[in-house]
Amino acid sequence: MTWVTSDGSLLFASNTGSAAESGYSISASGQLTLLGQTATDPATIDASATPGGQFLYVQAGPGVVDEFAVAPAGSLTKIGSVTVPNGSGAEGIVAR
């Protein structure tokens, strides 16, 4: 399964099967260009970008949230990871 979140002209797709976050740019005509893939914790189930697009938070199955900085060109740099108490099995994440 794949979940997709957007941030302006960027899309980020979380893939449960590959434990990766894929970044895409969107052209004015709607064409997608793959920017790359970044490893996440296993069983990614959702993601959310902050307003302004500086950070992306990826929720993983074992109650983990991976934190990434988003470069202007869309590349991701992992800046941390937290385990949410009683978060295993939860679905849905929102960034503000």
PAZAPA-4460 file (N, C-alpha, C; in steps of 0.05 Angstrom, whole numbers, plus 32768, in hexadecimal, padded with zeros to 4 digits):
% residues 96
    n_x    n_y    n_z   ca_x   ca_y   ca_z    c_x    c_y    c_z   seq   type   mol
   8011   7FE8   8000   8000   8000   8000   8011   8019   8000     1      M     A
   8007   802E   7FF5   8015   8047   7FF4   8003   805E   7FFD     2      T     A
   800E   8070   800E   8001   8088   8016   8010   809F   800B     3      W     A
   8001   80B4   8003   800E   80CB   7FF6   8007   80E5   8005     4      V     A
   801B   80F6   8009   8016   8110   8014   8023   8125   8002     5      T     A
   8018   813C   8000   8023   8151   7FEE   802D   8169   7FFE     6      S     A
   803F   8177   7FF1   8049   8190   7FFC   804F   81A2   7FE4     7      D     A
   803C   81B2   7FDB   8040   81C3   7FC4   8045   81B3   7FAB     8      G     A
   805D   81B6   7FA0   8064   81A7   7F87   8073   818D   7F8C     9      S     A
   8072   8183   7FA5   807E   816A   7FAC   8069   8156   7FB7    10      L     A
   806D   813D   7FB0   805D   8127   7FBB   8070   8114   7FC9    11      L     A
   8066   8108   7FDF   8075   80F4   7FED   8064   80DC   7FF0    12      F     A
   806D   80C5   7FE8   805E   80AC   7FE9   806C   8098   7FFD    13      A     A
   805C   808F   8010   8065   807C   8024   805E   8060   801A    14      S     A
   8072   804E   8019   806D   8033   800F   8071   801F   8026    15      N     A
   805B   8012   802E   805C   7FFF   8044   806F   7FE8   803E    16      T     A
   806E   7FDE   8026   807E   7FC6   801E   809C   7FCA   801D    17      G     A
   80A4   7FE2   8016   80C1   7FE7   8012   80CE   7FF7   8029    18      S     A
   80BE   8000   803C   80C8   8011   8052   80D8   8028   8046    19      A     A
   80CB   8037   8034   80D9   804D   8027   80C4   8064   8022    20      A     A
   80CF   807C   8020   80BF   8093   8019   80CA   809D   7FFE    21      E     A
   80B9   809F   7FEA   80C1   80A8   7FD0   80B8   80C5   7FCC    22      S     A
   80CA   80D5   7FC2   80C4   80F1   7FBC   80C0   80F6   7F9E    23      G     A
   80AD   8106   7F97   80A7   810D   7F7B   80A3   812B   7F79    24      Y     A
   80AC   8136   7F63   80A5   8151   7F5C   808E   8150   7F48    25      S     A
   807E   8166   7F48   8067   8167   7F36   806C   817F   7F24    26      I     A
   806B   817B   7F0A   806F   8191   7EF7   8055   81A0   7EF4    27      S     A
   8056   81B7   7EE7   803E   81C8   7EE2   8029   81B8   7ED2    28      A     A
   8032   81A5   7EC2   801F   8195   7EB2   8015   817C   7EC0    29      S     A
   8020   8178   7ED9   8017   8161   7EE9   8028   8149   7EE7    30      G     A
   803E   814A   7ED9   8050   8133   7ED6   8061   812F   7EEF    31      Q     A
   8063   8116   7EF8   8073   8110   7F10   808F   8108   7F08    32      L     A
   80A2   8110   7F18   80BE   8108   7F15   80C8   80FE   7F30    33      T     A
   80D2   80E5   7F30   80DD   80D9   7F48   80F6   80E7   7F51    34      L     A
   80F6   80F0   7F6A   810E   80FE   7F75   8120   80EB   7F84    35      L     A
   8115   80D5   7F8D   8125   80C2   7F9C   8115   80B4   7FB1    36      G     A
   8121   80A0   7FBE   8115   8092   7FD4   8126   8094   7FED    37      Q     A
   8119   8095   8004   8127   8097   801E   811C   8081   8030    38      T     A
   812E   8073   803D   8126   805D   804F   8117   8068   8067    39      A     A
   8103   8059   8070   80F3   805F   8088   80F3   8046   809A    40      T     A
   80E7   8049   80B1   80E2   8031   80C2   80CF   801F   80B3    41      D     A
   80CE   8005   80BA   80BC   7FF2   80AC   809E   7FF9   80AF    42      P     A
   808F   7FF2   809B   8072   7FF3   809A   8068   8010   809C    43      A     A
   8072   8021   808B   8068   803D   808A   804A   803D   8083    44      T     A
   803B   804D   8092   801E   804C   808E   8012   8068   8088    45      I     A
   8022   807D   808C   8017   8098   8086   802E   80AC   8088    46      D     A
   8029   80C4   807D   803D   80D9   807F   802F   80F4   807E    47      A     A
   803C   8109   8088   8031   8124   8087   8047   8138   8086    48      S     A
   8044   814C   8075   8058   8162   8073   804E   817A   8083    49      A     A
   8061   8188   808F   8059   81A0   809D   8052   81B7   808A    50      T     A
   8042   81CA   8092   803D   81E1   8081   8057   81EE   807A    51      P     A
   805B   81F5   8062   8074   8201   8059   8088   81EB   804F    52      G     A
   8082   81D2   8055   8091   81BC   804A   80AD   81B7   8053    53      G     A
   80B5   81C2   806B   80D0   81BE   8074   80D5   81A2   8080    54      Q     A
   80BF   8196   808A   80C2   817C   8098   80AD   8168   808F    55      F     A
   80B4   814F   808F   80A2   8139   8088   80A3   8125   809F    56      L     A
   808C   811C   80A8   808A   8108   80BD   807D   80EF   80B2    57      Y     A
   808A   80D8   80B6   8081   80BF   80AA   807B   80AC   80C1    58      V     A
   8062   80A3   80C2   8059   8090   80D6   805D   8074   80CD    59      Q     A
   806A   8064   80DF   8070   8048   80D9   805F   8036   80EB    60      A     A
   805B   801D   80E2   804A   800A   80F0   8051   8005   810D    61      G     A
   806A   8003   8115   8070   7FFC   8131   806E   8014   8144    62      P     A
   805E   8028   813D   805B   803F   814F   8071   8054   814E    63      G     A
   807F   8054   8137   8096   8066   8133   808F   807C   8120    64      V     A
   8099   8094   8126   8096   80AB   8113   80B2   80B3   810B    65      V     A
   80B9   80B1   80F2   80D2   80BA   80E7   80D0   80D8   80DF    66      D     A
   80E4   80E7   80E6   80E4   8104   80E0   80F9   810A   80CB    67      E     A
   80F0   8119   80B6   8102   8120   80A0   8102   813E   809B    68      F     A
   8119   814A   8094   811A   8165   808A   8117   8162   806C    69      A     A
   8108   8175   8060   8103   8175   8043   8113   818C   8037    70      V     A
   8125   8185   8025   8135   8199   8016   8123   81A7   8001    71      A     A
   812A   81BF   7FF8   8119   81CC   7FE4   8115   81BC   7FCB    72      P     A
   8129   81AB   7FC3   8125   819A   7FAC   8117   8180   7FB2    73      A     A
   810F   817C   7FCB   80FF   8164   7FD2   810E   814D   7FDE    74      G     A
   8128   814E   7FE1   8137   8138   7FED   8131   8138   800B    75      S     A
   8132   8120   8017   812C   811C   8033   8145   8115   8043    76      L     A
   8148   8121   805B   815D   811B   806D   8151   8113   8088    77      T     A
   8156   80FB   8091   814B   80F2   80AA   8157   8101   80C1    78      K     A
   8146   810D   80D2   8151   811D   80E9   8149   8110   8103    79      I     A
   8139   80FC   8103   8132   80EF   811C   811D   80DA   8119    80      G     A
   8117   80CE   812F   8102   80B9   8130   80F8   80B7   814C    81      S     A
   80DE   80B5   8150   80D3   80B2   816B   80C0   809B   816C    82      V     A
   80BE   808E   8183   80AA   807A   8187   8093   8086   8196    83      T     A
   807B   8084   818C   8063   808F   8198   8058   807B   81AC    84      V     A
   8055   8083   81C6   804B   8071   81D9   802F   8066   81D1    85      P     A
   802B   804C   81D2   8012   8040   81CA   800B   8045   81AC    86      N     A
   801F   804C   819C   801A   8053   8180   8019   803C   816C    87      G     A
   8021   8025   8175   8021   800E   8163   8005   8008   8158    88      S     A
   8003   8006   813E   7FE9   8000   8132   7FD8   8018   812C    89      G     A
   7FE0   8030   8135   7FD1   8049   812F   7FD4   8050   8112    90      A     A
   7FC0   805E   8107   7FC2   8067   80EB   7FB9   8084   80EA    91      E     A
   7FC8   8094   80DB   7FC2   80B0   80D7   7FD6   80C2   80E5    92      G     A
   7FDF   80D7   80D7   7FF2   80EA   80E2   7FED   8105   80D5    93      I     A
   7FEF   811A   80E6   7FEB   8136   80DC   8003   8146   80E6    94      V     A
   800E   8157   80D6   8023   816A   80DE   8019   8186   80DC    95      A     A
   8020   8196   80F0   8017   81B2   80F0   802F   81C4   80F0    96      R     A
***
